[in-house]
């Protein structure tokens, strides 16, 4: 009988041997289970382990970034992991910079090595040398290579992305510039391909290589490099057996990306025509197209979503068994024609990327909370609010003030600072100094006549104030320069900062508490200032009163002398003791006043320095608060939906995530160990000479934030998050069994999510075949988790309570074969997707769908691109031919052209060219009959080419080739823009000549065709007049 287990909802594992469920166990147990290598028991192992990702342009970079985020969270054993290396090629240096968006994931850099990032560019001199050596490339700059040097001079140094060429030089063929750049950098590309291939071979010696080429067909870089790169791979394959899988994104506008770049759709159609020819030559084996509209006619994903889905497809491709994807090559078959396909993908799994992101940010939040507040609460860990800190005891505070140099003696400069004063003894107190001087003065006045003693005493005390006090007088003794006081204040600040920094680094105080203590010290200094000022005022008042008393006593003695003294001319005797007492008190008052003034100046300097220090601490705390806000938002963004609906691809719930957050982060032993390592790493990164200023400057820097997040992510490796994914999978299976009606919803949602990202017409693609593969984890091995591990998993050492429920009855397991049968293809009675067994701990269901053998003509997006391309061909001149790499190549038409529209355009061009005089009537050399001739002239008026179009405009329209009409259209536009036909008289003349020509054609035709000719050619004349008014300058 199965016993009752305390179970966290969603944290369960299947046990088919016991017919029930068992708990996932502790982190250590789950880690051992996920590291168990059971791949050897799985049939159909992928022997093709070498994969090379070749990304072209910005789309190739973004898809690789998304793929890297998934690869960073996989848990496959290293010995069974597919070998994948990238090679990125672009013309935009911004995409390859380390600080470019997308290259950071959980603080770690995803940038591949420099040798795997190729930036194509060339100077004007390099391009000139290339074109002189290879004349066949001159057509990339000018039609038929004419005046290529002038065009190259106009282009200048190629130091900008291809996408900017059209904006800087309208009308330039950016695709052909891409061909030039690839031709110039062909050696570098080959060396890079060989280096990456050799690195792959060194890691896994299998001779085969699958090359995944990712390109956006509407992008200038990808479209310009694609065809020539396929040819290069054909001529110089990087491996003995190399198969090329092309992943092409079609340009389409959507709500996220907006409208594509100008001519992107037309350019994409030109590339598709070239790819059709490349498929016939076998330049690739499979071309997977992806568009905005899926097979249901819906648009579920924007441009970024399509790139993410392509990254998910490649991830599944390189980590699975692809024998269902590519049929084996027939014996003796050298090459196989490439075929076009589309894919669909659906996953039911815990999002390991978001899981790790959320938990890493949560751990970073705990670190920031400890740094700022250091407030531990049982069950919650370090929280983001201050703890109630008791007021410092008076004796402890006094000890701190003495150690910092803020005691009364230090402020009065009675106690020395070793950093400034060295080992010099403290100065003599003011009272003792004046007592010594008074004793000396008493001895001196004994030698003076009694009548002169008062005057002598006054002189001696004044001399003591000015010169004798401490050997320099009170002004010199207490009027220290500002820099000396500032130096002492800096020493005090350094002492305070050193103590607070050491207390913070060792965890004895929080940063917030350091700020509070410093605020208390500043408040204490502020409280001292007013009493000192009052004391100074009282001393100055006392000195003034004493001086008045001294002068009054002298005046009284001079006014009331005795009779005998007046007869002898002597003054009355003065009371020497009283005079000495008044002079001593007067000197003490002035000296103490000067000392208080010096103390006030010193306190002001210290206050300024400590205020600066408090600003540093506050700045660091504000940076921490801002970082907490950003981190909290990132952690919340990585959470699963609060109410997951049926069909949600993420299987983990917030309840499950909350449980594992407690197990992996919040639990006291785990959290304290995490933060001990992270805190030590942070202060080690700041360095031994760090300070609050350095901390405030560096904590907000991107490098420091990335380093902290990367350290948090390293504390949570992918294997440690395996129990979360396994628990989410088990909970999903349990929900399917508990709610029978939920299976139908999940099946419908899975099918909808796996919709192929391309819309095609089944009537036009009768040979298309749909292949499906369902990947499910293998059932767990029989056995039960030890009771002590099971109990330990539920125990929260921090004292927090974990919400738990008890499973009182066994839950039947759902085997992978049963799951595949339940998710069989709708309408295919008895058929089910191909089943592939994955590792037990993977906890993911993946449905992959592949539609093979799709003709391009049957694809609805291609039909839309064809209509845009046809409209452009009718409106543009020879520039329409420049969209393809080789204008002389006869590429197959994917869809039937609109002959009527082309003839209507030809009528307009021929009629207007004849009216402008660009067509000549010359006699045929053999018959002498007049014919229309188009003569091309150079800038000097000499003839370049002569083309006979027919006897009249009717034959010219029927016989003229497309290229001739494009050239004629360009000349018509150039003639109209010259300014010679902009006047009303000139326009009226053109109108009359076209009207006369239409009337002549009508008279020369049979009467049965009069109405047709009149209708068609008058419509052409109306279009010609629109063109005249549009092109002629006003």
FENJO-V274538 format. One record per residue. N is the residue number from 1. RES is the residue in one letter. NEAR is the number of other C-alpha atoms within 10 Angstrom. Layout:
((N/RES/NEAR) (N/RES/NEAR))
This chain:
((1/X/7) (2/X/13) (3/X/10) (4/X/13) (5/X/18) (6/X/18) (7/X/21) (8/X/23) (9/X/19) (10/X/26) (11/X/25) (12/X/24) (13/X/26) (14/X/28) (15/X/21) (16/X/19) (17/X/13) (18/X/17) (19/X/16) (20/X/16) (21/X/24) (22/X/25) (23/X/26) (24/X/26) (25/X/25) (26/X/19) (27/X/21) (28/X/12) (29/X/16) (30/X/21) (31/X/18) (32/X/11) (33/X/18) (34/X/22) (35/X/16) (36/X/14) (37/X/15) (38/X/13) (39/X/16) (40/X/10) (41/X/12) (42/X/12) (43/X/11) (44/X/14) (45/X/16) (46/X/14) (47/X/12) (48/X/18) (49/X/25) (50/X/25) (51/X/23) (52/X/23) (53/X/20) (54/X/22) (55/X/25) (56/X/27) (57/X/27) (58/X/23) (59/X/23) (60/X/25) (61/X/26) (62/X/20) (63/X/22) (64/X/28) (65/X/22) (66/X/22) (67/X/20) (68/X/17) (69/X/20) (70/X/17) (71/X/16) (72/X/14) (73/X/18) (74/X/18) (75/X/19) (76/X/21) (77/X/14) (78/X/8) (79/X/9) (80/X/14) (81/X/15) (82/X/21) (83/X/20) (84/X/21) (85/X/17) (86/X/20) (87/X/25) (88/X/25) (89/X/24) (90/X/27) (91/X/25) (92/X/20) (93/X/16) (94/X/13) (95/X/20) (96/X/22) (97/X/11) (98/X/14) (99/X/13) (100/X/12) (101/X/12) (102/X/17) (103/X/23) (104/X/17) (105/X/19) (106/X/23) (107/X/19) (108/X/17) (109/X/14) (110/X/18) (111/X/20) (112/X/15) (113/X/9) (114/X/11) (115/X/14) (116/X/19) (117/X/20) (118/X/19) (119/X/21) (120/X/24) (121/X/23) (122/X/18) (123/X/11) (124/X/16) (125/X/13) (126/X/14) (127/X/20) (128/X/17) (129/X/11) (130/X/17) (131/X/22) (132/X/13) (133/X/10) (134/X/11) (135/X/11) (136/X/11) (137/X/20) (138/X/23) (139/X/19) (140/X/24) (141/X/24) (142/X/18) (143/X/15) (144/X/14) (145/X/16) (146/X/12) (147/X/13) (148/X/20) (149/X/16) (150/X/11) (151/X/15) (152/X/19) (153/X/12) (154/X/11) (155/X/15) (156/X/13) (157/X/15) (158/X/19) (159/X/14) (160/X/15) (161/X/20) (162/X/26) (163/X/18) (164/X/13) (165/X/18) (166/X/16) (167/X/11) (168/X/11) (169/X/12) (170/X/10) (171/X/12) (172/X/20) (173/X/24) (174/X/27) (175/X/26) (176/X/25) (177/X/22) (178/X/27) (179/X/22) (180/X/24) (181/X/23) (182/X/22) (183/X/18) (184/X/19) (185/X/16) (186/X/16) (187/X/11) (188/X/15) (189/X/21) (190/X/16) (191/X/13) (192/X/19) (193/X/23) (194/X/16) (195/X/16) (196/X/21) (197/X/20) (198/X/15) (199/X/15) (200/X/22) (201/X/18) (202/X/10) (203/X/12) (204/X/15) (205/X/12) (206/X/16) (207/X/15) (208/X/18) (209/X/24) (210/X/19) (211/X/23) (212/X/22) (213/X/23) (214/X/29) (215/X/26) (216/X/26) (217/X/28) (218/X/26) (219/X/27) (220/X/31) (221/X/29) (222/X/28) (223/X/29) (224/X/30) (225/X/25) (226/X/25) (227/X/18) (228/X/17) (229/X/19) (230/X/20) (231/X/15) (232/X/17) (233/X/20) (234/X/17) (235/X/10) (236/X/12) (237/X/19) (238/X/23) (239/X/21) (240/X/10) (241/X/11) (242/X/20) (243/X/21) (244/X/23) (245/X/19) (246/X/24) (247/X/23) (248/X/24) (249/X/23) (250/X/25) (251/X/25) (252/X/21) (253/X/15) (254/X/14) (255/X/9) (256/X/11) (257/X/11) (258/X/11) (259/X/12) (260/X/14) (261/X/15) (262/X/12) (263/X/18) (264/X/22) (265/X/26) (266/X/26) (267/X/25) (268/X/27) (269/X/29) (270/X/26) (271/X/23) (272/X/22) (273/X/19) (274/X/21) (275/X/23) (276/X/20) (277/X/16) (278/X/17) (279/X/19) (280/X/13) (281/X/15) (282/X/19) (283/X/26) (284/X/27) (285/X/18) (286/X/25) (287/X/22) (288/X/22) (289/X/23) (290/X/26) (291/X/24) (292/X/23) (293/X/21) (294/X/23) (295/X/19) (296/X/13) (297/X/13) (298/X/13) (299/X/13) (300/X/14) (301/X/19) (302/X/19) (303/X/21) (304/X/15) (305/X/13) (306/X/18) (307/X/24) (308/X/19) (309/X/22) (310/X/26) (311/X/23) (312/X/19) (313/X/18) (314/X/19) (315/X/19) (316/X/16) (317/X/16) (318/X/21) (319/X/20) (320/X/19) (321/X/21) (322/X/17) (323/X/13) (324/X/13) (325/X/16) (326/X/11) (327/X/8) (328/X/8) (329/X/10) (330/X/9) (331/X/6) (332/X/6) (333/X/7) (334/X/8) (335/X/13) (336/X/16) (337/X/13) (338/X/23) (339/X/20) (340/X/21) (341/X/24) (342/X/27) (343/X/24) (344/X/24) (345/X/24) (346/X/23) (347/X/22) (348/X/22) (349/X/21) (350/X/25) (351/X/23) (352/X/22) (353/X/18) (354/X/19) (355/X/22) (356/X/23) (357/X/24) (358/X/26) (359/X/24) (360/X/26) (361/X/27) (362/X/23) (363/X/29) (364/X/27) (365/X/25) (366/X/25) (367/X/25) (368/X/24) (369/X/24) (370/X/24) (371/X/23) (372/X/26) (373/X/21) (374/X/26) (375/X/18) (376/X/18) (377/X/14) (378/X/16) (379/X/17) (380/X/16) (381/X/23) (382/X/26) (383/X/20) (384/X/19) (385/X/14) (386/X/17) (387/X/15) (388/X/8) (389/X/10) (390/X/6) (391/X/9) (392/X/12) (393/X/9) (394/X/9) (395/X/9) (396/X/10) (397/X/15) (398/X/14) (399/X/14) (400/X/17) (401/X/17) (402/X/15) (403/X/14) (404/X/20) (405/X/23) (406/X/21) (407/X/17) (408/X/14) (409/X/13) (410/X/19) (411/X/21) (412/X/19) (413/X/19) (414/X/16) (415/X/17) (416/X/19) (417/X/18) (418/X/10) (419/X/11) (420/X/12) (421/X/12) (422/X/9) (423/X/10) (424/X/10) (425/X/10) (426/X/13) (427/X/12) (428/X/11) (429/X/9) (430/X/16) (431/X/15) (432/X/10) (433/X/15) (434/X/23) (435/X/13) (436/X/11) (437/X/18) (438/X/20) (439/X/10) (440/X/12) (441/X/17) (442/X/15) (443/X/10) (444/X/14) (445/X/18) (446/X/10) (447/X/9) (448/X/12) (449/X/10) (450/X/14) (451/X/13) (452/X/13) (453/X/21) (454/X/22) (455/X/12) (456/X/17) (457/X/20) (458/X/15) (459/X/12) (460/X/21) (461/X/22) (462/X/15) (463/X/13) (464/X/21) (465/X/23) (466/X/16) (467/X/17) (468/X/17) (469/X/22) (470/X/17) (471/X/12) (472/X/14) (473/X/17) (474/X/22) (475/X/15) (476/X/15) (477/X/17) (478/X/20) (479/X/13) (480/X/13) (481/X/9) (482/X/12) (483/X/10) (484/X/12) (485/X/19) (486/X/18) (487/X/16) (488/X/23) (489/X/23) (490/X/17) (491/X/20) (492/X/23) (493/X/22) (494/X/17) (495/X/15) (496/X/23) (497/X/21) (498/X/16) (499/X/16) (500/X/23) (501/X/21) (502/X/14) (503/X/15) (504/X/19) (505/X/17) (506/X/12) (507/X/15) (508/X/14) (509/X/22) (510/X/24) (511/X/27) (512/X/21) (513/X/20) (514/X/24) (515/X/20) (516/X/16) (517/X/18) (518/X/20) (519/X/15) (520/X/15) (521/X/19) (522/X/19) (523/X/12) (524/X/11) (525/X/16) (526/X/14) (527/X/11) (528/X/14) (529/X/15) (530/X/12) (531/X/11) (532/X/16) (533/X/15) (534/X/11) (535/X/16) (536/X/21) (537/X/14) (538/X/14) (539/X/21) (540/X/19) (541/X/15) (542/X/18) (543/X/22) (544/X/15) (545/X/13) (546/X/20) (547/X/17) (548/X/12) (549/X/15) (550/X/19) (551/X/11) (552/X/12) (553/X/15) (554/X/18) (555/X/11) (556/X/13) (557/X/16) (558/X/14) (559/X/10) (560/X/13) (561/X/16) (562/X/15) (563/X/11) (564/X/11) (565/X/13) (566/X/12) (567/X/9) (568/X/9) (569/X/11) (570/X/14) (571/X/19) (572/X/19) (573/X/18) (574/X/18) (575/X/12) (576/X/15) (577/X/11) (578/X/12) (579/X/19) (580/X/19) (581/X/13) (582/X/18) (583/X/23) (584/X/18) (585/X/18) (586/X/23) (587/X/24) (588/X/21) (589/X/21) (590/X/20) (591/X/25) (592/X/20) (593/X/25) (594/X/20) (595/X/22) (596/X/21) (597/X/19) (598/X/20) (599/X/21) (600/X/20) (601/X/18) (602/X/24) (603/X/22) (604/X/18) (605/X/20) (606/X/25) (607/X/19) (608/X/17) (609/X/19) (610/X/23) (611/X/16) (612/X/14) (613/X/21) (614/X/22) (615/X/16) (616/X/20) (617/X/25) (618/X/19) (619/X/17) (620/X/24) (621/X/23) (622/X/15) (623/X/19) (624/X/21) (625/X/16) (626/X/13) (627/X/18) (628/X/21) (629/X/13) (630/X/13) (631/X/22) (632/X/16) (633/X/13) (634/X/15) (635/X/22) (636/X/13) (637/X/13) (638/X/17) (639/X/18) (640/X/21) (641/X/13) (642/X/9) (643/X/9) (644/X/14) (645/X/11) (646/X/15) (647/X/20) (648/X/18) (649/X/20) (650/X/21) (651/X/26) (652/X/29) (653/X/21) (654/X/15) (655/X/15) (656/X/19) (657/X/22) (658/X/15) (659/X/21) (660/X/22) (661/X/18) (662/X/23) (663/X/22) (664/X/21) (665/X/25) (666/X/27) (667/X/22) (668/X/24) (669/X/14) (670/X/16) (671/X/20) (672/X/17) (673/X/13) (674/X/22) (675/X/22) (676/X/13) (677/X/13) (678/X/20) (679/X/20) (680/X/13) (681/X/15) (682/X/18) (683/X/13) (684/X/11) (685/X/13) (686/X/16) (687/X/11) (688/X/8) (689/X/6) (690/X/14) (691/X/20) (692/X/22) (693/X/16) (694/X/14) (695/X/20) (696/X/20) (697/X/15) (698/X/16) (699/X/19) (700/X/16) (701/X/11) (702/X/12) (703/X/13) (704/X/18) (705/X/18) (706/X/17) (707/X/17) (708/X/27) (709/X/25) (710/X/21) (711/X/22) (712/X/27) (713/X/23) (714/X/14) (715/X/19) (716/X/19) (717/X/16) (718/X/19) (719/X/20) (720/X/18) (721/X/22) (722/X/25) (723/X/28) (724/X/29) (725/X/26) (726/X/29) (727/X/29) (728/X/29) (729/X/29) (730/X/24) (731/X/23) (732/X/19) (733/X/21) (734/X/20) (735/X/14) (736/X/18) (737/X/16) (738/X/13) (739/X/10) (740/X/10) (741/X/10) (742/X/15) (743/X/19) (744/X/15) (745/X/15) (746/X/19) (747/X/18) (748/X/16) (749/X/17) (750/X/23) (751/X/21) (752/X/18) (753/X/19) (754/X/22) (755/X/24) (756/X/26) (757/X/27) (758/X/25) (759/X/22) (760/X/26) (761/X/14) (762/X/12) (763/X/8) (764/X/14) (765/X/16) (766/X/12) (767/X/11) (768/X/16) (769/X/12) (770/X/13) (771/X/15) (772/X/22) (773/X/21) (774/X/23) (775/X/23) (776/X/24) (777/X/20) (778/X/21) (779/X/20) (780/X/16) (781/X/11) (782/X/11) (783/X/11) (784/X/16) (785/X/15) (786/X/12) (787/X/12) (788/X/10) (789/X/17) (790/X/20) (791/X/16) (792/X/14) (793/X/21) (794/X/21) (795/X/16) (796/X/18) (797/X/17) (798/X/19) (799/X/14) (800/X/17) (801/X/13) (802/X/15) (803/X/13) (804/X/13) (805/X/12) (806/X/11) (807/X/18) (808/X/11) (809/X/14) (810/X/16) (811/X/17) (812/X/17) (813/X/21) (814/X/16) (815/X/16) (816/X/19) (817/X/16) (818/X/10) (819/X/18) (820/X/22) (821/X/14) (822/X/13) (823/X/21) (824/X/19) (825/X/16) (826/X/12) (827/X/7) (828/X/8) (829/X/8) (830/X/9) (831/X/13) (832/X/19) (833/X/18) (834/X/15) (835/X/17) (836/X/21) (837/X/20) (838/X/23) (839/X/22) (840/X/21) (841/X/28) (842/X/21) (843/X/25) (844/X/23) (845/X/22) (846/X/19) (847/X/24) (848/X/24) (849/X/22) (850/X/21) (851/X/18) (852/X/21) (853/X/18) (854/X/23) (855/X/19) (856/X/23) (857/X/18) (858/X/19) (859/X/18) (860/X/18) (861/X/23) (862/X/22) (863/X/17) (864/X/14) (865/X/22) (866/X/23) (867/X/17) (868/X/16) (869/X/20) (870/X/17) (871/X/15) (872/X/15) (873/X/19) (874/X/18) (875/X/13) (876/X/13) (877/X/22) (878/X/19) (879/X/18) (880/X/23) (881/X/19) (882/X/23) (883/X/24) (884/X/25) (885/X/25) (886/X/14) (887/X/17) (888/X/10) (889/X/9) (890/X/10) (891/X/15) (892/X/10) (893/X/14) (894/X/18) (895/X/14) (896/X/8) (897/X/12) (898/X/11) (899/X/9) (900/X/9) (901/X/13) (902/X/18) (903/X/17) (904/X/17) (905/X/20) (906/X/26) (907/X/26) (908/X/24) (909/X/26) (910/X/27) (911/X/24) (912/X/27) (913/X/22) (914/X/21) (915/X/19) (916/X/17) (917/X/12) (918/X/18) (919/X/23) (920/X/15) (921/X/17) (922/X/14) (923/X/14) (924/X/14) (925/X/8) (926/X/6) (927/X/7) (928/X/9) (929/X/11) (930/X/15) (931/X/20) (932/X/23) (933/X/22) (934/X/21) (935/X/16) (936/X/17) (937/X/12) (938/X/9) (939/X/6) (940/X/6) (941/X/8) (942/X/10) (943/X/11) (944/X/9) (945/X/10) (946/X/11) (947/X/13) (948/X/18) (949/X/23) (950/X/18) (951/X/17) (952/X/15) (953/X/21) (954/X/18) (955/X/13) (956/X/21) (957/X/22) (958/X/13) (959/X/12) (960/X/17) (961/X/12) (962/X/15) (963/X/15) (964/X/15) (965/X/23) (966/X/22) (967/X/15) (968/X/24) (969/X/24) (970/X/17) (971/X/17) (972/X/23) (973/X/18) (974/X/13) (975/X/18) (976/X/20) (977/X/17) (978/X/12) (979/X/13) (980/X/12) (981/X/22) (982/X/17) (983/X/13) (984/X/9) (985/X/10) (986/X/12) (987/X/17) (988/X/13) (989/X/15) (990/X/20) (991/X/19) (992/X/13) (993/X/17) (994/X/25) (995/X/16) (996/X/13) (997/X/17) (998/X/22) (999/X/16) (1000/X/11) (1001/X/17) (1002/X/18) (1003/X/13) (1004/X/11) (1005/X/12) (1006/X/10) (1007/X/11) (1008/X/8) (1009/X/13) (1010/X/15) (1011/X/10) (1012/X/12) (1013/X/20) (1014/X/15) (1015/X/13) (1016/X/15) (1017/X/23) (1018/X/18) (1019/X/15) (1020/X/24) (1021/X/21) (1022/X/14) (1023/X/17) (1024/X/23) (1025/X/19) (1026/X/11) (1027/X/17) (1028/X/21) (1029/X/14) (1030/X/13) (1031/X/19) (1032/X/19) (1033/X/14) (1034/X/10))
